[in-house]
Amino acid sequence: MKIVRLIPLLTAALSTAFARPEYQPVDVRSLPDKISVRMHQTVRFTFDQRGDRLLNPRPVRGSQKQPAIMLQLTNEMGGGVSGVNILLLSSKYPKLLRCRGAAHFRGKPGFVTTGAYIIHPKDPTAERFQYPIEEFVVWDLRLTDERG
Protein backbone atom coordinates (compact mmCIF):
# COMPACT_ATOMS: atom_id res chain seq x y z
CA MET A 1 0.00 0.00 0.00
CA LYS A 2 2.83 2.45 0.72
CA ILE A 3 4.16 2.03 -2.82
CA VAL A 4 0.80 3.13 -4.25
CA ARG A 5 1.13 6.40 -2.31
CA LEU A 6 4.65 6.96 -3.62
CA ILE A 7 3.72 6.70 -7.30
CA PRO A 8 2.04 10.14 -7.55
CA LEU A 9 4.91 11.68 -5.58
CA LEU A 10 7.52 10.11 -7.85
CA THR A 11 5.59 11.11 -10.97
CA ALA A 12 5.43 14.73 -9.80
CA ALA A 13 9.12 14.75 -8.89
CA LEU A 14 10.17 13.29 -12.24
CA SER A 15 8.00 15.65 -14.26
CA THR A 16 9.55 18.61 -12.41
CA ALA A 17 13.08 17.26 -12.80
CA PHE A 18 12.63 16.74 -16.54
CA ALA A 19 10.45 19.77 -17.25
CA ARG A 20 10.97 21.34 -20.63
CA PRO A 21 12.94 24.59 -20.49
CA GLU A 22 10.37 26.48 -22.57
CA TYR A 23 8.63 29.49 -21.12
CA GLN A 24 11.01 29.98 -18.21
CA PRO A 25 11.87 33.62 -17.35
CA VAL A 26 15.26 34.79 -18.67
CA ASP A 27 17.10 38.10 -18.33
CA VAL A 28 18.21 38.74 -21.91
CA ARG A 29 20.29 41.79 -20.89
CA SER A 30 22.99 39.49 -19.53
CA LEU A 31 23.16 37.18 -22.58
CA PRO A 32 26.34 37.62 -24.65
CA ASP A 33 26.34 37.68 -28.47
CA LYS A 34 22.56 37.87 -28.80
CA ILE A 35 20.55 39.23 -31.71
CA SER A 36 16.98 40.46 -31.62
CA VAL A 37 14.07 41.31 -33.87
CA ARG A 38 10.94 43.31 -33.12
CA MET A 39 7.48 42.79 -34.61
CA HIS A 40 7.24 43.69 -38.34
CA GLN A 41 11.04 43.81 -38.66
CA THR A 42 13.56 41.86 -40.70
CA VAL A 43 17.18 41.94 -39.51
CA ARG A 44 20.39 40.39 -40.81
CA PHE A 45 23.55 39.83 -38.77
CA THR A 46 27.01 38.55 -39.50
CA PHE A 47 29.40 37.22 -36.86
CA ASP A 48 32.99 36.36 -36.07
CA GLN A 49 33.42 32.60 -36.01
CA ARG A 50 35.57 30.98 -33.32
CA GLY A 51 35.43 27.21 -33.59
CA ASP A 52 31.75 26.33 -33.67
CA ARG A 53 30.62 29.54 -31.88
CA LEU A 54 29.29 32.67 -33.59
CA LEU A 55 30.39 35.77 -31.68
CA ASN A 56 30.36 39.56 -31.99
CA PRO A 57 27.14 40.05 -34.01
CA ARG A 58 27.06 42.97 -36.44
CA PRO A 59 24.12 44.17 -38.54
CA VAL A 60 24.47 43.58 -42.28
CA ARG A 61 24.21 46.75 -44.33
CA GLY A 62 23.68 46.31 -48.07
CA SER A 63 25.02 43.30 -49.93
CA GLN A 64 27.76 41.33 -48.23
CA LYS A 65 29.69 38.22 -49.20
CA GLN A 66 30.14 37.02 -45.63
CA PRO A 67 27.53 34.48 -44.35
CA ALA A 68 24.71 35.98 -42.30
CA ILE A 69 21.68 35.07 -40.23
CA MET A 70 18.27 36.58 -40.92
CA LEU A 71 15.41 36.98 -38.41
CA GLN A 72 11.93 38.12 -39.38
CA LEU A 73 8.95 38.58 -37.06
CA THR A 74 5.56 39.05 -38.70
CA ASN A 75 1.88 38.77 -37.90
CA GLU A 76 -0.70 36.92 -40.02
CA MET A 77 -4.38 37.55 -39.46
CA GLY A 78 -6.53 34.53 -38.73
CA GLY A 79 -5.32 33.15 -35.41
CA GLY A 80 -7.56 34.86 -32.93
CA VAL A 81 -8.04 38.57 -32.39
CA SER A 82 -4.44 39.59 -33.05
CA GLY A 83 -3.49 36.89 -35.57
CA VAL A 84 -0.63 34.42 -35.51
CA ASN A 85 2.93 35.60 -34.91
CA ILE A 86 5.50 33.98 -37.16
CA LEU A 87 9.23 33.96 -36.53
CA LEU A 88 11.35 33.12 -39.56
CA LEU A 89 15.01 32.20 -39.04
CA SER A 90 17.42 31.56 -41.90
CA SER A 91 21.16 31.10 -42.21
CA LYS A 92 23.64 31.44 -45.06
CA TYR A 93 26.33 29.58 -43.10
CA PRO A 94 27.38 26.31 -44.77
CA LYS A 95 26.76 24.24 -41.61
CA LEU A 96 23.72 23.49 -39.48
CA LEU A 97 23.09 26.25 -36.93
CA ARG A 98 21.80 25.63 -33.39
CA CYS A 99 20.61 28.44 -31.13
CA ARG A 100 18.32 29.26 -28.23
CA GLY A 101 15.45 31.71 -28.25
CA ALA A 102 13.35 33.89 -25.97
CA ALA A 103 10.21 35.94 -26.59
CA HIS A 104 8.74 39.00 -24.96
CA PHE A 105 4.98 38.54 -25.18
CA ARG A 106 2.81 41.67 -25.21
CA GLY A 107 1.54 42.56 -21.74
CA LYS A 108 4.05 40.33 -19.91
CA PRO A 109 6.80 41.73 -17.68
CA GLY A 110 9.84 40.11 -19.34
CA PHE A 111 11.28 37.54 -21.71
CA VAL A 112 10.68 33.80 -21.48
CA THR A 113 12.64 31.04 -23.16
CA THR A 114 10.96 29.35 -26.11
CA GLY A 115 13.38 26.49 -26.67
CA ALA A 116 16.21 25.50 -28.98
CA TYR A 117 16.19 25.98 -32.74
CA ILE A 118 17.91 24.12 -35.54
CA ILE A 119 18.43 26.07 -38.76
CA HIS A 120 19.52 24.21 -41.87
CA PRO A 121 21.78 26.01 -44.34
CA LYS A 122 19.71 27.90 -46.90
CA ASP A 123 16.49 26.33 -45.53
CA PRO A 124 14.46 28.72 -43.32
CA THR A 125 12.95 27.60 -40.02
CA ALA A 126 9.56 28.99 -38.99
CA GLU A 127 7.97 29.08 -35.55
CA ARG A 128 4.35 30.08 -34.94
CA PHE A 129 3.13 31.72 -31.74
CA GLN A 130 -0.54 32.19 -30.82
CA TYR A 131 0.15 35.08 -28.45
CA PRO A 132 1.32 38.55 -29.56
CA ILE A 133 5.11 38.95 -29.45
CA GLU A 134 6.82 42.32 -29.13
CA GLU A 135 10.43 41.14 -29.49
CA PHE A 136 12.35 37.90 -30.04
CA VAL A 137 15.97 37.26 -29.00
CA VAL A 138 18.33 34.53 -30.24
CA TRP A 139 21.59 33.60 -28.50
CA ASP A 140 24.10 30.78 -28.03
CA LEU A 141 24.59 30.41 -31.78
CA ARG A 142 26.69 27.37 -32.71
CA LEU A 143 27.56 25.72 -36.01
CA THR A 144 27.61 21.94 -36.19
CA ASP A 145 28.28 19.18 -38.73
CA GLU A 146 25.60 16.91 -37.27
CA ARG A 147 22.27 16.35 -38.97
CA GLY A 148 19.20 18.06 -37.47
N, CA and C of each residue as an Amber inpcrd file, in Angstrom:
protein
   444
   0.8040000  -1.1950000   0.0000000   0.0000000   0.0000000   0.0000000
   0.8480000   1.2600000   0.0000000   1.9930000   1.2610000   0.6640000
   2.8320000   2.4480000   0.7220000   3.3780000   2.8020000  -0.6640000
   3.6400000   1.7810000  -1.4690000   4.1580000   2.0310000  -2.8210000
   3.1340000   2.7530000  -3.6850000   1.8650000   2.4700000  -3.5030000
   0.8020000   3.1290000  -4.2530000   0.7960000   4.6210000  -3.9440000
   1.0830000   4.9900000  -2.7070000   1.1260000   6.3960000  -2.3080000
   2.3500000   7.1010000  -2.8770000   3.4150000   6.3760000  -3.1040000
   4.6510000   6.9610000  -3.6240000   4.5910000   7.2470000  -5.1220000
   3.7680000   6.5260000  -5.8450000   3.7190000   6.7010000  -7.3040000
   3.3660000   8.1350000  -7.7060000   2.3120000   8.7490000  -7.1680000
   2.0420000  10.1400000  -7.5480000   3.1720000  11.0870000  -7.1710000
   3.7960000  10.8450000  -6.0170000   4.9080000  11.6790000  -5.5800000
   6.0930000  11.5540000  -6.5320000   6.4240000  10.3300000  -6.9000000
   7.5200000  10.1060000  -7.8540000   7.2010000  10.7000000  -9.2230000
   5.9910000  10.5520000  -9.6760000   5.5920000  11.1100000 -10.9700000
   5.7420000  12.6220000 -10.9630000   5.3030000  13.2720000  -9.9110000
   5.4260000  14.7330000  -9.7980000   6.8950000  15.1490000  -9.7530000
   7.7040000  14.4220000  -8.9970000   9.1230000  14.7540000  -8.8890000
   9.8280000  14.5980000 -10.2330000   9.5330000  13.5140000 -10.9430000
  10.1710000  13.2940000 -12.2410000   9.7250000  14.3140000 -13.2750000
   8.4590000  14.6760000 -13.2770000   7.9970000  15.6530000 -14.2600000
   8.6210000  17.0180000 -13.9960000   8.8710000  17.3510000 -12.7340000
   9.5490000  18.6110000 -12.4090000  11.0200000  18.5300000 -12.7840000
  11.6580000  17.4100000 -12.5060000  13.0780000  17.2650000 -12.8020000
  13.3520000  17.2940000 -14.2950000  12.4330000  16.7940000 -15.0950000
  12.6350000  16.7390000 -16.5370000  11.7240000  17.7030000 -17.2800000
  11.3260000  18.7820000 -16.6110000  10.4520000  19.7700000 -17.2470000
  11.1670000  20.4160000 -18.4190000  10.4040000  20.6960000 -19.4560000
  10.9660000  21.3370000 -20.6290000  11.3770000  22.7550000 -20.2620000
  12.4610000  23.2540000 -20.8500000  12.9450000  24.5880000 -20.4930000
  12.1400000  25.7240000 -21.1150000  11.1430000  25.4310000 -21.9240000
  10.3740000  26.4790000 -22.5700000   9.5930000  27.2900000 -21.5520000
   9.4440000  28.5450000 -21.8770000   8.6290000  29.4890000 -21.1230000
   9.1010000  29.6910000 -19.6820000  10.4070000  29.6380000 -19.4910000
  11.0110000  29.9800000 -18.2150000  11.5300000  31.4150000 -18.3200000
  11.3770000  32.2390000 -17.2850000  11.8740000  33.6160000 -17.3480000
  13.3820000  33.6530000 -17.5980000  13.8290000  34.6260000 -18.3940000
  15.2550000  34.7930000 -18.6720000  15.5410000  36.2880000 -18.7920000
  16.6660000  36.7110000 -18.2230000  17.1010000  38.0970000 -18.3250000
  17.9950000  38.2080000 -19.5540000  17.4610000  38.7020000 -20.6530000
  18.2150000  38.7410000 -21.9100000  19.3130000  39.7980000 -21.8900000
  19.2520000  40.7490000 -20.9550000  20.2890000  41.7930000 -20.8950000
  21.6590000  41.2030000 -20.6090000  21.7090000  40.0840000 -19.9070000
  22.9930000  39.4870000 -19.5310000  23.4940000  38.4550000 -20.5440000
  22.7540000  38.2040000 -21.6100000  23.1620000  37.1820000 -22.5810000
  24.1820000  37.7600000 -23.5570000  25.3350000  37.1110000 -23.6950000
  26.3360000  37.6200000 -24.6470000  25.9890000  37.2070000 -26.0790000
  26.4320000  38.0090000 -27.0400000  26.3440000  37.6810000 -28.4710000
  24.9250000  37.3420000 -28.9210000  23.9570000  38.0960000 -28.4320000
  22.5590000  37.8700000 -28.8010000  22.1820000  38.7850000 -29.9620000
  21.1420000  38.3860000 -30.6850000  20.5540000  39.2320000 -31.7130000
  19.0520000  39.2680000 -31.4690000  18.4040000  40.3550000 -31.8870000
  16.9780000  40.4580000 -31.6240000  16.2470000  41.0650000 -32.8100000
  14.9510000  40.7790000 -32.8360000  14.0690000  41.3120000 -33.8710000
  12.7690000  41.7170000 -33.1940000  12.2210000  42.8440000 -33.6310000
  10.9400000  43.3140000 -33.1230000   9.8630000  43.0110000 -34.1590000
   8.6040000  43.0850000 -33.7240000   7.4790000  42.7900000 -34.6100000
   7.5440000  43.6650000 -35.8650000   7.2610000  43.0530000 -37.0170000
   7.2420000  43.6880000 -38.3420000   8.6290000  44.1490000 -38.7860000
   9.6660000  43.4840000 -38.2980000  11.0410000  43.8050000 -38.6630000
  11.7050000  42.5980000 -39.2960000  12.6590000  42.8720000 -40.1720000
  13.5620000  41.8590000 -40.7040000  14.9720000  42.3670000 -40.4460000
  15.8010000  41.5430000 -39.8090000  17.1770000  41.9410000 -39.5070000
  18.1380000  40.8630000 -39.9990000  19.3270000  41.3060000 -40.3770000
  20.3930000  40.3870000 -40.8070000  21.6510000  40.7120000 -40.0220000
  22.3250000  39.6520000 -39.5430000  23.5470000  39.8270000 -38.7720000
  24.6230000  38.9080000 -39.3050000  25.8520000  39.3850000 -39.2250000
  27.0120000  38.5490000 -39.4990000  27.8160000  38.4740000 -38.2040000
  28.6950000  37.4930000 -38.1060000  29.4000000  37.2180000 -36.8590000
  30.8650000  36.9150000 -37.1250000  31.6570000  36.9490000 -36.0580000
  32.9890000  36.3580000 -36.0690000  32.7950000  34.8990000 -35.6780000
  33.5320000  34.0210000 -36.3200000  33.4170000  32.5980000 -36.0090000
  34.6620000  32.1450000 -35.2720000  34.4700000  31.5580000 -34.0970000
  35.5690000  30.9810000 -33.3180000  35.1920000  29.5410000 -33.0060000
  35.8270000  28.6140000 -33.7200000  35.4330000  27.2120000 -33.5860000
  34.0170000  27.0560000 -34.0930000  33.1410000  26.4940000 -33.2630000
  31.7460000  26.3290000 -33.6710000  30.8510000  27.4740000 -33.1920000
  31.4050000  28.4380000 -32.4530000  30.6180000  29.5410000 -31.8840000
  30.5870000  30.7390000 -32.8210000  29.4420000  31.4200000 -32.8620000
  29.2950000  32.6700000 -33.5950000  29.2520000  33.8000000 -32.5680000
  30.2150000  34.7110000 -32.6690000  30.3920000  35.7670000 -31.6810000
  30.4040000  37.1430000 -32.3450000  30.2570000  38.1800000 -31.5490000
  30.3560000  39.5590000 -31.9920000  29.4030000  39.8720000 -33.1500000
  28.0890000  39.7900000 -32.9190000  27.1400000  40.0510000 -34.0120000
  27.1960000  41.5010000 -34.4940000  27.0770000  41.6600000 -35.8130000
  27.0640000  42.9740000 -36.4370000  25.9660000  43.0030000 -37.4870000
  25.1660000  44.0830000 -37.5200000  24.1190000  44.1730000 -38.5440000
  24.7310000  44.2060000 -39.9510000  24.0490000  43.5660000 -40.8860000
  24.4750000  43.5790000 -42.2830000  23.8530000  44.7980000 -42.9440000
  24.6700000  45.5670000 -43.6050000  24.2060000  46.7460000 -44.3290000
  24.5090000  46.5350000 -45.8080000  23.4810000  46.5180000 -46.6350000
  23.6760000  46.3060000 -48.0720000  24.0460000  44.8690000 -48.3740000
  24.6110000  44.6560000 -49.5570000  25.0240000  43.2970000 -49.9310000
  26.3790000  42.9930000 -49.3070000  26.5410000  41.7490000 -48.9120000
  27.7580000  41.3290000 -48.2330000  28.0460000  39.8890000 -48.6130000
  29.3140000  39.5770000 -48.8060000  29.6860000  38.2190000 -49.1960000
  29.8070000  37.2850000 -48.0090000  29.9820000  37.8290000 -46.8240000
  30.1410000  37.0210000 -45.6290000  28.7940000  36.3780000 -45.2530000
  28.7910000  35.1230000 -44.7580000  27.5340000  34.4830000 -44.3460000
  26.8240000  35.3050000 -43.2720000  25.5060000  35.2100000 -43.2580000
  24.7110000  35.9820000 -42.3040000  23.5070000  35.1660000 -41.8410000
  22.8920000  35.6540000 -40.7740000  21.6750000  35.0720000 -40.2320000
  20.5770000  36.1160000 -40.3520000  19.3930000  35.6800000 -40.7660000
  18.2660000  36.5840000 -40.9220000  17.1610000  36.1710000 -39.9530000
  16.5710000  37.1770000 -39.2780000  15.4110000  36.9760000 -38.4140000
  14.2930000  37.8750000 -38.9190000  13.0900000  37.3420000 -38.9620000
  11.9290000  38.1240000 -39.3760000  10.7720000  37.7630000 -38.4520000
  10.0810000  38.7890000 -37.9410000   8.9470000  38.5770000 -37.0590000
   7.7420000  39.2830000 -37.6680000   6.7380000  38.5020000 -38.0430000
   5.5560000  39.0530000 -38.7020000   4.2890000  38.5710000 -38.0140000
   3.1730000  39.1220000 -38.4580000   1.8780000  38.7650000 -37.9020000
   0.9360000  38.4770000 -39.0540000   0.3070000  37.3040000 -39.0280000
  -0.7000000  36.9240000 -40.0230000  -2.0570000  36.9600000 -39.3630000
  -3.0240000  37.5360000 -40.0120000  -4.3770000  37.5530000 -39.4560000
  -4.9670000  36.1450000 -39.5700000  -5.8440000  35.8150000 -38.6390000
  -6.5280000  34.5340000 -38.7330000  -6.3700000  33.6520000 -37.5240000
  -5.4990000  33.9840000 -36.5940000  -5.3150000  33.1460000 -35.4100000
  -5.7910000  33.8390000 -34.1630000  -7.0360000  34.1440000 -34.0880000
  -7.5600000  34.8620000 -32.9310000  -7.6570000  36.3470000 -33.2400000
  -7.8360000  37.1380000 -32.2110000  -8.0400000  38.5720000 -32.3860000
  -6.8280000  39.2360000 -33.0150000  -5.6230000  38.8930000 -32.5660000
  -4.4350000  39.5850000 -33.0520000  -3.6740000  38.8020000 -34.1150000
  -4.1690000  37.6630000 -34.5430000  -3.4860000  36.8900000 -35.5680000
  -2.4540000  35.9400000 -34.9960000  -1.6730000  35.3590000 -35.8840000
  -0.6260000  34.4160000 -35.5140000   0.7150000  35.0870000 -35.7590000
   1.5870000  35.0520000 -34.7770000   2.9270000  35.6050000 -34.9130000
   3.8360000  34.5380000 -35.5060000   4.6100000  34.9210000 -36.5090000
   5.5050000  33.9750000 -37.1650000   6.9260000  34.5070000 -37.0920000
   7.8050000  33.6660000 -36.5690000   9.2340000  33.9570000 -36.5280000
   9.8790000  33.1400000 -37.6280000  10.6320000  33.7970000 -38.4840000
  11.3490000  33.1250000 -39.5610000  12.8380000  33.3000000 -39.3060000
  13.5670000  32.1810000 -39.2430000  15.0120000  32.1980000 -39.0350000
  15.6720000  31.5410000 -40.2390000  16.6860000  32.1920000 -40.8070000
  17.4190000  31.5640000 -41.8990000  18.9010000  31.8650000 -41.7610000
  19.7130000  30.9950000 -42.3400000  21.1620000  31.1010000 -42.2140000
  21.8270000  30.8510000 -43.5600000  22.8300000  31.6360000 -43.8470000
  23.6400000  31.4420000 -45.0590000  24.9680000  30.7710000 -44.7200000
  25.1170000  30.3190000 -43.4790000  26.3260000  29.5820000 -43.1030000
  26.2520000  28.1870000 -43.7080000  27.3950000  27.6130000 -44.0800000
  27.3830000  26.3110000 -44.7660000  27.0710000  25.1190000 -43.8590000
  27.0350000  25.3250000 -42.5550000  26.7570000  24.2410000 -41.6120000
  25.4200000  24.4600000 -40.9280000  24.9230000  23.4060000 -40.2930000
  23.7180000  23.4850000 -39.4820000  23.9670000  24.4530000 -38.3260000
  22.9700000  25.2750000 -38.0040000  23.0890000  26.2510000 -36.9260000
  22.1310000  25.8770000 -35.7990000  22.6340000  25.8660000 -34.5800000
  21.8030000  25.6270000 -33.3930000  21.8430000  26.8940000 -32.5520000
  20.6780000  27.2470000 -31.9850000  20.6150000  28.4370000 -31.1340000
  19.4620000  28.2950000 -30.1570000  19.4030000  29.2130000 -29.2060000
  18.3210000  29.2560000 -28.2300000  17.5430000  30.5440000 -28.4410000
  16.2830000  30.5440000 -28.0360000  15.4540000  31.7130000 -28.2530000
  14.6340000  32.0950000 -27.0320000  14.2210000  33.3750000 -27.0250000
  13.3510000  33.8900000 -25.9670000  12.4270000  34.9320000 -26.5740000
  11.2020000  34.9880000 -26.0740000  10.2080000  35.9380000 -26.5870000
   9.7290000  36.8510000 -25.4680000   9.4200000  38.0810000 -25.8670000
   8.7410000  38.9960000 -24.9580000   7.3190000  39.1400000 -25.4800000
   6.3850000  38.5070000 -24.7800000   4.9840000  38.5390000 -25.1830000
   4.3360000  39.8360000 -24.7080000   3.4900000  40.4090000 -25.5410000
   2.8120000  41.6660000 -25.2110000   2.0580000  41.5340000 -23.8910000
   2.2410000  42.5280000 -23.0190000   1.5410000  42.5570000 -21.7410000
   2.2220000  41.7770000 -20.6280000   3.3200000  41.1000000 -20.9300000
   4.0470000  40.3320000 -19.9130000   5.2580000  41.1440000 -19.4520000
   5.7410000  40.8910000 -18.2320000   6.8050000  41.7290000 -17.6790000
   8.1960000  41.5190000 -18.2830000   8.4900000  40.3540000 -18.8410000
   9.8430000  40.1140000 -19.3390000   9.8700000  39.0300000 -20.3880000
  11.0710000  38.5890000 -20.7090000  11.2750000  37.5410000 -21.7090000
  11.1440000  36.1670000 -21.0700000  10.7000000  35.2040000 -21.8790000
  10.6770000  33.7970000 -21.4760000  11.3280000  32.9690000 -22.5770000
  12.0040000  31.9000000 -22.1760000  12.6440000  31.0350000 -23.1640000
  11.5840000  30.3060000 -23.9830000  11.8880000  30.0600000 -25.2380000
  10.9570000  29.3460000 -26.1080000  11.5410000  28.0370000 -26.6050000
  12.7800000  27.7580000 -26.2810000  13.3770000  26.4900000 -26.6710000
  14.6000000  26.6550000 -27.5400000  15.0400000  25.5370000 -28.1080000
  16.2060000  25.5050000 -28.9810000  15.7440000  25.4010000 -30.4270000
  16.5240000  25.9640000 -31.3230000  16.1870000  25.9780000 -32.7420000
  17.3280000  25.3810000 -33.5420000  16.9550000  24.6860000 -34.5940000
  17.9130000  24.1240000 -35.5390000  17.6060000  24.7560000 -36.8850000
  18.6110000  25.3960000 -37.4840000  18.4290000  26.0740000 -38.7610000
  19.3480000  25.4230000 -39.7810000  18.7560000  24.8510000 -40.8120000
  19.5230000  24.2140000 -41.8700000  20.0570000  25.2690000 -42.8330000
  21.2400000  25.0430000 -43.3920000  21.7810000  26.0140000 -44.3390000
  20.8150000  26.2420000 -45.5070000  20.5440000  27.4910000 -45.7670000
  19.7090000  27.8950000 -46.9050000  18.2930000  27.3130000 -46.8570000
  17.8360000  26.8860000 -45.6840000  16.4850000  26.3330000 -45.5310000
  15.8510000  26.9710000 -44.3000000  14.9970000  27.9780000 -44.4640000
  14.4610000  28.7180000 -43.3170000  13.6770000  27.8360000 -42.3420000
  13.7080000  28.2330000 -41.0870000  12.9480000  27.5990000 -40.0220000
  11.8770000  28.5860000 -39.5770000  10.6510000  28.1220000 -39.4170000
   9.5580000  28.9910000 -38.9860000   8.9710000  28.4770000 -37.6810000
   8.6230000  29.4010000 -36.8190000   7.9660000  29.0820000 -35.5530000
   6.7290000  29.9600000 -35.4450000   5.6100000  29.3400000 -35.0900000
   4.3500000  30.0770000 -34.9410000   4.0240000  30.2380000 -33.4670000
   3.5350000  31.4260000 -33.1120000   3.1300000  31.7200000 -31.7430000
   1.7040000  32.2540000 -31.7630000   0.8580000  31.7590000 -30.8830000
  -0.5360000  32.1890000 -30.8220000  -0.7110000  33.4990000 -30.0680000
   0.2690000  33.8690000 -29.2530000   0.1520000  35.0820000 -28.4530000
   1.0110000  36.1840000 -29.0600000   0.5810000  37.4310000 -28.9520000
   1.3190000  38.5480000 -29.5570000   2.7200000  38.6980000 -28.9740000
   3.7100000  38.7830000 -29.8490000   5.1100000  38.9500000 -29.4530000
   5.5380000  40.3750000 -29.7850000   6.2640000  40.9970000 -28.8660000
   6.8230000  42.3170000 -29.1290000   8.2500000  42.2190000 -29.6430000
   9.0150000  41.2680000 -29.1020000  10.4280000  41.1380000 -29.4900000
  10.8630000  39.6890000 -29.2930000  11.7960000  39.2470000 -30.1460000
  12.3450000  37.8960000 -30.0450000  13.8590000  37.9990000 -30.0320000
  14.5150000  37.2370000 -29.1520000  15.9730000  37.2550000 -29.0040000
  16.5180000  35.8550000 -29.2500000  17.6370000  35.7920000 -29.9690000
  18.3320000  34.5300000 -30.2440000  19.7470000  34.6570000 -29.6920000
  20.2350000  33.5990000 -29.0350000  21.5870000  33.5960000 -28.4960000
  22.1400000  32.1770000 -28.5000000  23.3990000  32.0650000 -28.0710000
  24.0950000  30.7750000 -28.0250000  24.0800000  30.1280000 -29.4040000
  24.5780000  30.8770000 -30.3880000  24.5890000  30.4120000 -31.7770000
  25.8230000  29.5520000 -32.0200000  25.5910000  28.3260000 -32.4940000
  26.6880000  27.3700000 -32.7140000  26.4870000  26.6470000 -34.0480000
  27.5750000  26.4840000 -34.7690000  27.5630000  25.7210000 -36.0110000
  27.9320000  24.2740000 -35.7010000  27.3340000  23.3480000 -36.4270000
  27.6130000  21.9370000 -36.1880000  27.5530000  21.1580000 -37.5000000
  28.2900000  20.0690000 -37.5550000  28.2790000  19.1840000 -38.7310000
  27.1770000  18.1310000 -38.6330000  26.6040000  17.9670000 -37.4450000
  25.6030000  16.9110000 -37.2650000  24.3390000  17.2140000 -38.0550000
  23.5480000  16.2130000 -38.2570000  22.2730000  16.3510000 -38.9660000
  21.2000000  16.7120000 -37.9570000  20.2460000  17.5800000 -38.3790000
  19.1990000  18.0570000 -37.4730000  18.0940000  17.1310000 -37.3170000
